[in-house]
Amino acid sequence: MTTLGLWQFAHEVCVGDVIFAKQGLKKIVGRGEVISDAFFDDARAQYKNVRRVNWTDTGVWDCPGQIPAKTLTDITRLTAYVRRLEALFASDLDAPLPASPPDVWPPYTPEEFLSDVYIGRDQYDTLCNLLLRKKNIILQGAPGVGKTFTARRLAYSLMEEKDASRVMMVQFHQSLSYEDFVMGYRPSEAGFTLEEGPFYEFCDRAREDSDRPYFFVIDEINRGNLSKVFGELLMLIESDKRGAEHALRLMYRDEQFWVPENLYIIGMMNTADRSLALIDYALRRRFAFFDMVPAFESDGFRKHQRTLASPRFDALVREVEALNRAISEDSSLGPGFRIGHSYLCSDDLVDDQFLQSVVAYEIEPLLQEYWFDHLESAAHWGDRLRAAVSSRG
């Protein structure tokens, strides 16, 4: 086992986890439940780092699909694959499979959201009310305004805990289809197998836990063809079409399907992407749109700025604010192309080297794309930004 595998074995595997033991890449030889923490057993001749396991099944089974080659692999998120593995043992069990104990997730309050995300309380309340009423919302804004960062934390704040099991994130792209997203046939050793996609599976999970909210997060939502991706479910995501009374028959299976009322969809959309066509009216009608803007003047960012106490950081912020005013007034760009505050927010050390790197390798290339037909403007603002963080300044 590699060093990474040993670390995961000791720190990431938890009591209550279900594990599958493999033989090569095609055979499963056991299914069990972890019942102890990791410990070192010096009495063993080899493999002295151990955990106790309650093996519910032992034998040899052909695996439904290729087994990951890595010695220790977390397959939690491969939900369809896990279901096929569990199906190997379902007929052998006289009683239900042992349930893992519920995870204890860290609490997460609206106050923590406001500390993490640089928006005001009124904006947060509006955002929550829109999502709870419409059930589908799109966070739209320029690069670096924190759309993805905000989406997950918005979900946590409404759940009041950081329960990652109730949040699923996907990214749309031009070639994504209904077969990828909802349900379709995929190649297998037996030919083609009908498999559920992430949206189908997540709706299933939310439906079985109807008393708690679930959040499906879609990055780059406007890059997908919604009619092609959602198919007949496009109607069912509307806020007034949720629930069993609005169920429709699925395209690939004789099954009545509906989107549960406790499932909320949060999309993200970059307003500065020139390659995107006009937004589909189907998308407009089913989602509320919330503008996210650079938050350099917010209380949260100003507090972050004061904490750093860096003259060069302050100088760069002033230049970026001036740059954003110029971008807003440019008839070929506009407010949707402004530079977001997250370019200057990092968990790493925010020193001169960091600031110079952000300017040279992140903001300047973006400006060259913005002003591809007027490179003098890009060069002018690049010079100003570099001067603000120069060690000679």
Order of alpha helices (4+ residues) and beta strands (2+ residues): alpha-beta-beta-beta-beta-beta-alpha-alpha-alpha-beta-alpha-beta-alpha-beta-beta-alpha-beta-alpha-beta-beta-beta-alpha-beta-alpha-alpha-alpha-alpha-alpha
